[in-house]
Amino acid sequence: MDLVKSLGADEVMDYRTPEGASLQSPSGRKYDGVVHCTIGVSWSSFQPLLSDAGRVIDITPNFSAILTSALHRVTFSKKRLVPLLLSPNKADLEFLVGLLKEGKLKTVIDSKFPLSDAGKAWQSSIDGHATGKIAVEIES
């Protein structure tokens, strides 16, 4: 929770607590934007929390999220689920490197493993409790 706040979130809900699991705004206000960081929480759970034109950015979209997003587009819904789908390209990567160099992008590394311990890195990822990215370093 502290990590997410340190990255700039105004409010944070911990889905592992009763309050967070019920997805109730701690302040009672409506959100313009929500970054959805976990699996197993449906779009309908977020709708009451959103302002009239609020967006939920789903960083772990499944097929259902993609269909819901498409439905919102064809029905001109103001509230929307936006699945984060990325196709990295050179220009985008150069932009991100620039942000890193300027100190405008913060990276969070949970742990680092040598390539010889890639299995341990994978297990750490599967366990689902990493706070940040898990890096596998290639020895030179």
Secondary structure, DSSP 8 states (H G I E B T S, - for coil): -HHHHHTT-S----TTSHHHHTT--SS---EEEEEE-SSS--HHHHGGGEEEEEEEEESS--HHHHHHHHHHHHTT-SSEEEE------HHHHHHHHHHHHTT-S---EEEEEEGGGHHHHHHHHHHT--SSEEEEE---
